[in-house]
């Protein structure tokens, strides 16, 4: 158990509203990731972080921003939610020795944008 | 670019049948390869991995061998159980920083396996 929690686990919101999803880890891992999962697409990387205040874009970052002010928390924000952002969002942490090529995933947040 | 192609599902088998889920990849460099499993309503769990050519990953009766010559990492199990019903994802990891410590995962689209008693 890599000690990853996500909140909320489910959320329904309306188009145009801001939404923030939280990922929390208990083990001080440096690398954290946000993915979205959609039918027919597998998982796609939104943003990632390689340390406090160090973040970068993934392959589907448009419409999303992230922040990491503490090692244990990685926040994903949808500034103005759209229906195309209805998805299941997974947070992950990178684990390894020297090469952090294993990723362990949180339980997911199901977001519905009406 | 890097990509993973895995067998489209759904796959439906009877209990104790033999399972193969095909996975092939395209990558620059030398990726690590993974199979993840997602049970209904849950997040992804790492099932097995292989980090270099000819490595065999194994866990819970599942196996996959890293075949560089065919760029493949097929998942197999000799006798599936109802509890193996899940979505299986093949993935590759390559470093995306110069130090080689931070890795990007690229996933296939997933294969739904249903095992009937």
Interface residues (C-beta under 8 A of the other chain):
Chain A: X31 X33 X40 X41 X42 X43 X44 X45 X48 X50 X58 X90 X92 X94 X98 X99 X100 X101 X102 X103 X104 X105 X106 X107 X108
Chain B: X4 X32 X34 X36 X42 X43 X44 X45 X46 X49 X51 X89 X93 X95 X97 X100 X101 X102 X103 X104 X105 X107 X108 X109 X110
